Structure formats: structure tokens, C-alpha cells
Amino acid sequence: MSMDLKHYLGNKKIALLGLGIENQALLQYLLEKRIKNVITICDSRSAKELGDRYQKFNRYPQIKWRLKEKFNRNLYDFDVLFRSPGWPIFCPGIQEALKHEVELNSPMNLFLALCPTKNIIGVSGTKGKGTTASLIFHILRTAQKKVWLGGNIGIAPLAFLKKIKTNDWVVLELSSFQLEDLNFSPRYSVLTNLYKEHLAPADPLNPNYHKTFKKYILAKLNIARQQKSTDYFFINKKFQALLAPYKKFSGTGKKISFGPSKLPSRLVGNYNQENIGAAVALSKVFKITPTVVKKAVSTFVGLEHRLEFVTEKDGIKYYDNSFATTPESTIMDLHSFKNPIILLVGGADKGANFKPLAQAIKGRVKLAILLDGTGTKRIRNELVKIKYGRERMPLAKSMPEAIKIARKNAENGDIVLLSTACASFGMFKNYKERGNLFKLYAKK
């Protein structure tokens, strides 16, 4: 898989599309490798908005900038474009460049081409990919393997590429936007589940989305598309029927299905048992002993903002799943608890169908506190249609207000759950800020 970087880049004119986490790591890597090519950074933000990033890289004479409204103009001036995952391939600038035979690449593609080890595990899925990738990482570490974790989880793998040895293990969490133009498939690939997600733009800084559910499925299947017969593809049993028509897009790797695991763990929620099931299925192929796997699963704490237990006060338990940005995730959360639920729901609209969510809320939720946002009105309308009672869906314009309403209505044994079924943009900067504020006020 290893390639000669200097030979590949030659005298090519390089453009980095978007200066996010991955392209910053790529830029750092190219500078450390003393690549002499002219590198142009195209970004819709101004130098001021880029802040430290602009200051850090502006001192290199080989780095040029195309910012603000010029960001996607004349991309055919370059030989190769490295795309940030949030930058849509259907962007007119990219489409025009492709007609001029400009090469479209990505930091993830480059990492997979340069990585010295073949022991690469790629994890994707609509939900659970971060938890599953982190658990696999934790199991490999418990089994005393040298292992690295990166990808969509917030760590660009190019940032640790130079430290990887040929027998090390690498676990990558891969989003559909990282996968949609991926030319390599990891030796071991996992698909946790597939629900309708990213079918409309939600984040103003990352306007990427998939125009149809089929395109989203095909993007996800790129994780296995290039696999050979010596590779492995782990698929959640529940989704085999959905994927059956796409067989020719899923490579020739050995297909292994997995279901929920019964191993004792600290993770709440039935779907987390499926995530554990995926990690256990991999561990069998890696021949890690059941004792080690059991120990790793029982000591794994889970990720922040993923159905995370926050605190208990006056017999009321608070859980933060700010990461639940689709109706499906929230429905699964509602079925993860037996006790009465007070739900904080709503936010930015991603073009989802809220009908099934409204039914689940009616069945499981005693009070639905609506967080203001573009998707919230649609949730409210669905609840009104099924006579969920207007007095049971108060609107909150801030997190302290939402917590105050929850406290006033909660009784001993209740669960207060942040699981919004929507993106965070509008009231909050991102899902992390939303979760952190929930935790802060829940603990006060």
C-alpha cells in the first residue's frame, strides 16, 4: 500500500479545500516532509475567522490563500485537490475542476496510501461508530497490542502517521463524507447500522449531505468496496436485508454478521449491545482470548455525550446523548429505559421524518421539553396531530430554562434525557456544547 509521496506529488499544484482538522494535519505533514510544492488553502472563512490557523501557516512562503467568496473559484488552476469531508463533491467548483481532469483526493485517502501497517480497522455506521471504534481500540490495548485511534472521532490519522510501525494496529472511525471518495478499503471493516441521515445540509460550516438514501448507502459501502478475499467485512445482522441489493458494491472480503452481545458492560441502551457485538466478532477473528475481551468490555467507560450517565439528584437520573442527532437514535434511547422519561428534544432540521419519533414519545415520554430550532416546529406538529397534549410540550429557549422545567416536573425514579433527534446548530455551536451545557446545569 505504501507510496512514494515526493514522487506522487512531483511538481503538482496542490489545493486544500477547507482548513479543518484533517487538512491541518495534512498541511503539517507535508511541511514536515519538506514538500516544496505551492499549496493553496481554499476556505469560505476569512483570515480573521481562521484565527490561529491562519497565523500558524501564513508564515510559510509556499502557502497561498483563497478565502471568503473566492474560496471555490477556478479550482481547475490546480493539479490535485485535497477535500475536507464537510466540502460537498457536488460543489460547482469541484465539478468544474473534474471536467478539466483535476485529481480529487482526500487526507484519508493519502493516509491509507502511506500507512506502513496492513492491520487497519475501519468502522462506520449511522450511529455507534465512535463507540464501537473506541471499544475495539480498548480491547486491542487490553490485549497489549500497539494501537492507534483516529478519523471522524476528532483525531486526524496523518497527525500520528510518522509514529506507526509495520506491526501496529490502527482503528479508524469513518463518516460517510470521508468514505464517499475513498479509494482504499481497510483490511477489517465494520458497519454498525444504517438509518436515514445526512440527507439535507445542517452545519453551516460543513454543508455536505447526500442527495438520496441510496447515495448515502453507497458512500458507506466504500468501506468494503475495495476489499479482497483475504479481508473481512462485519455487518450488523439487522441490516443484511437492506444491503442485499448492493452486493456488487461491497467487495469480495469475507462477510461476517454480528448481533447484540450479552457481556456485562457499563454502557446503557440495547444498541450498545450491538456495538459490543461488533467488537466481540472482530476479537474472535483476531484470536483475542474471551477473558481479555470480557475484561475490556466491562472496563470500557463509553464516549462523552453518547447516552452518558451525568448525575443523580433527588432520585432523578440525568443522561446526556447530545450525539443523538436523528429521530432513530432518539427512538432507540427511549426504548433503553424502563422508567418514566422527561425528554429534551428538538433543534436544527436535517430533513428527517419525525412521525415515528412522535409515536415513540407518546408511548414513552411524560414530558417533552422542546429546544427551540428549525426542526422543533415539525416535531411539535407531529405531536399535536397524535394528541400528545400541548401542556406536555413546553418550549425552552435556553439550556438553563430546559433544566428548570425538567426539575419542576420530575419525580423520584424519573429519567431526564437529552436526546434531541436534531442537529444542534442555532441554539448551540455544536453537539458538544449542547451536551456540556446540559451536564453543567444538571449538576448545579
Long-range contacts (C-beta under 8 A, 24 or more apart in sequence): 1-112, 1-113, 1-114, 1-115, 1-118, 1-184, 2-113, 2-114, 2-115, 2-116, 3-113, 3-114, 5-33, 5-35, 5-114, 6-33, 6-35, 8-113, 9-35, 9-37, 9-80, 11-37, 12-37, 12-78, 12-79, 12-80, 13-37, 13-38, 13-40, 13-77, 13-78, 13-79, 13-80, 14-38, 14-39, 14-40, 14-78, 14-79, 14-80, 14-82, 15-39, 15-40, 15-41, 15-42, 15-66, 15-75, 15-77, 15-78, 15-80, 15-81, 15-82, 16-40, 16-41, 16-42, 16-82, 16-84, 17-42, 17-72, 17-75, 17-81, 17-82, 17-83, 17-84, 17-87, 17-94, 18-42, 18-43, 18-83, 18-84, 18-86, 18-87, 19-43, 19-45, 19-50, 19-53, 19-57, 19-84, 20-84, 20-85, 20-86, 20-206, 21-154, 21-155, 21-156, 22-84, 22-85, 22-106, 22-107, 22-108, 22-156, 22-158, 23-82, 23-84, 23-107, 24-53, 24-156, 25-107, 25-156, 25-157, 25-158, 25-159, 26-82, 26-107, 26-110, 26-156, 26-158, 27-57, 27-63, 28-158, 28-159, 29-158, 29-159, 29-161, 29-162, 31-60, 32-162, 36-62, 37-62, 38-62, 38-64, 39-63, 39-64, 40-64, 40-65, 40-66, 40-78, 41-65, 41-66, 41-67, 42-66, 42-67, 42-70, 42-71, 42-72, 42-75, 43-67, 43-71, 44-68, 44-71, 44-72, 45-205, 75-102, 76-100, 76-102, 78-102, 79-103, 80-104, 80-105, 81-105, 82-106, 82-107, 82-110, 83-181, 84-206, 85-152, 85-175, 85-177, 85-178, 85-206, 85-208, 86-177, 86-203, 86-205, 86-206, 86-207, 86-208, 87-206, 87-208, 88-207, 88-208, 88-209, 89-180, 89-181, 90-211, 104-181, 105-181, 106-178, 106-181, 106-182, 107-156, 107-158, 108-151, 108-157, 108-172, 108-174, 108-178, 108-182, 109-181, 109-182, 109-183, 109-184, 110-158, 111-157, 111-158, 111-161, 112-182, 112-183, 112-184, 112-186, 113-184, 114-161, 115-157, 115-161, 115-164, 115-170, 116-164, 116-165, 116-166, 117-164, 117-165, 117-166, 117-167, 117-168, 117-169, 117-170, 118-187, 119-167, 119-168, 119-169, 119-170, 119-187, 119-188, 120-169, 120-170, 120-172, 120-186, 120-187, 120-188, 121-169, 121-170, 121-171, 121-172, 121-186, 121-187, 121-188, 121-189, 121-190, 121-282, 122-172, 122-174, 122-185, 122-186, 122-188, 122-189, 122-190, 122-223, 123-171, 123-172, 123-173, 123-174, 123-189, 123-190, 123-192, 123-278, 124-173, 124-174, 124-175, 124-176, 124-179, 124-189, 124-190, 124-191, 124-192, 124-220, 124-223, 125-190, 125-191, 125-192, 125-193, 125-194, 125-220, 125-236, 126-192, 126-193, 126-194, 126-195, 126-197, 126-326, 126-328, 127-192, 127-193, 127-195, 127-271, 127-323, 127-324, 127-326, 127-328, 127-329, 127-332, 128-192, 128-193, 128-271, 128-272, 128-274, 128-275, 128-278, 129-173, 129-174, 129-175, 129-190, 129-192, 130-173, 130-303, 130-306, 130-323, 131-267, 131-272, 131-275, 131-302, 131-303, 131-306, 132-190, 132-192, 132-275, 132-278, 132-279, 133-171, 133-172, 133-173, 134-173, 134-300, 134-302, 134-303, 135-275, 135-276, 135-279, 135-296, 135-297, 135-300, 136-171, 136-190, 136-278, 136-279, 136-282, 137-171, 138-296, 138-299, 138-300, 139-279, 139-282, 139-283, 139-288, 139-292, 139-293, 139-296, 139-297, 140-169, 140-171, 140-286, 140-288, 141-296, 142-292, 142-295, 142-296, 142-299, 143-286, 143-288, 143-289, 143-292, 143-296, 145-169, 147-171, 149-173, 151-175, 151-178, 152-178, 174-223, 176-210, 176-216, 176-219, 176-220, 177-206, 177-208, 177-219, 179-219, 179-220, 179-222, 179-223, 180-210, 180-219, 180-222, 181-222, 182-222, 182-223, 183-226, 184-226, 185-222, 185-223, 185-224, 185-225, 185-226, 185-227, 185-231, 185-251, 185-253, 186-223, 186-231, 187-227, 187-230, 187-231, 187-232, 188-231, 188-232, 188-234, 188-282, 188-285, 189-223, 189-224, 189-227, 189-231, 189-232, 189-233, 189-234, 189-253, 190-223, 190-233, 190-234, 190-278, 190-282, 191-220, 191-223, 191-224, 191-233, 191-234, 191-235, 191-236, 191-239, 191-243, 192-236, 192-274, 192-275, 192-278, 193-236, 193-238, 193-239, 193-271, 193-274, 194-220, 194-239, 194-242, 194-243, 195-326, 195-328, 195-329, 196-326, 196-328, 196-352, 196-353, 197-325, 197-326, 197-328, 197-350, 198-350, 199-350, 199-351, 199-352, 200-349, 200-350, 200-351, 202-325, 202-348, 202-349, 202-350, 202-423, 202-425, 203-423, 203-425, 203-430, 204-425, 217-242, 217-243, 217-246, 218-246, 218-249, 221-246, 221-249, 221-250, 224-250, 224-251, 224-253, 225-249, 225-250, 225-251, 226-251, 227-251, 227-252, 227-253, 228-252, 228-253, 229-253, 229-254, 232-256, 232-282, 232-285, 234-258, 234-278, 234-281, 234-282, 236-274, 236-277, 236-278, 238-274, 256-281, 256-285, 261-297, 263-293, 263-294, 263-297, 263-298, 264-294, 264-297, 264-298, 265-297, 265-298, 265-300, 266-298, 266-300, 266-301, 266-302, 267-300, 267-302, 267-307, 268-307, 268-309, 268-319, 268-336, 268-337, 269-307, 269-332, 269-333, 269-336, 270-332, 270-335, 270-336, 271-332, 271-336, 272-302, 272-307, 304-432, 304-435, 305-431, 305-432, 305-435, 307-333, 307-336, 307-419, 308-435, 310-438, 310-439, 310-442, 310-443, 311-439, 311-442, 311-443, 313-442, 314-410, 314-412, 315-411, 315-412, 315-413, 315-414, 316-407, 316-410, 316-411, 316-412, 316-413, 316-414, 316-415, 316-416, 317-414, 317-415, 317-416, 318-415, 318-416, 318-417, 318-418, 318-438, 318-439, 318-442, 319-415, 319-416, 319-417, 319-418, 319-419, 320-418, 320-435, 320-438, 320-439, 320-442, 321-417, 321-418, 321-419, 322-418, 322-420, 322-424, 322-431, 322-432, 322-434, 322-435, 322-438, 323-431, 323-435, 324-419, 324-420, 324-421, 325-350, 325-420, 325-421, 325-422, 325-423, 325-424, 325-431, 326-350, 326-352, 326-421, 327-352, 327-353, 327-354, 327-356, 327-357, 327-421, 329-419, 329-421, 330-357, 330-360, 330-419, 330-420, 330-421, 331-356, 331-357, 331-360, 333-417, 333-419, 334-360, 334-361, 334-363, 334-364, 334-365, 334-417, 334-419, 335-360, 335-364, 337-364, 337-415, 337-417, 339-413, 339-414, 339-415, 340-366, 340-411, 340-413, 340-414, 340-415, 341-365, 341-366, 341-414, 341-415, 341-416, 341-417, 342-366, 342-367, 342-369, 342-406, 342-409, 342-410, 342-414, 342-415, 342-416, 342-417, 343-367, 343-368, 343-369, 343-417, 343-419, 344-369, 344-371, 344-396, 344-402, 344-406, 344-416, 344-417, 344-418, 344-419, 344-420, 344-438, 345-369, 345-370, 345-371, 345-376, 345-379, 345-419, 345-420, 345-421, 345-422, 346-370, 346-371, 346-372, 346-373, 346-375, 346-376, 346-379, 346-380, 346-420, 346-421, 346-422, 347-371, 347-373, 347-374, 347-375, 347-376, 347-420, 347-421, 347-422, 347-423, 347-424, 347-425, 347-426, 347-427, 347-428, 347-434, 348-373, 348-374, 348-375, 348-422, 348-423, 348-424, 348-425, 348-426, 349-373, 349-374, 349-375, 349-378, 349-422, 349-423, 350-375, 350-422, 350-423, 352-421, 352-422, 354-378, 354-379, 354-382, 354-421, 355-382, 357-382, 357-421, 358-382, 358-383, 358-385, 358-386, 358-388, 359-386, 361-388, 362-386, 362-388, 366-392, 366-409, 366-414, 367-392, 367-393, 367-394, 367-405, 367-406, 367-409, 368-392, 368-393, 369-393, 369-394, 369-396, 369-402, 369-405, 369-406, 370-394, 370-395, 370-396, 371-396, 371-399, 371-402, 371-420, 371-422, 371-427, 372-396, 372-397, 372-426, 372-427, 373-422, 373-425, 373-426, 373-427, 374-426, 375-421, 375-422, 375-423, 376-422, 379-421, 379-422, 397-427, 398-427, 399-427, 399-434, 399-437, 399-438, 399-440, 399-441, 400-441, 403-438, 403-441, 403-442, 403-444, 416-442
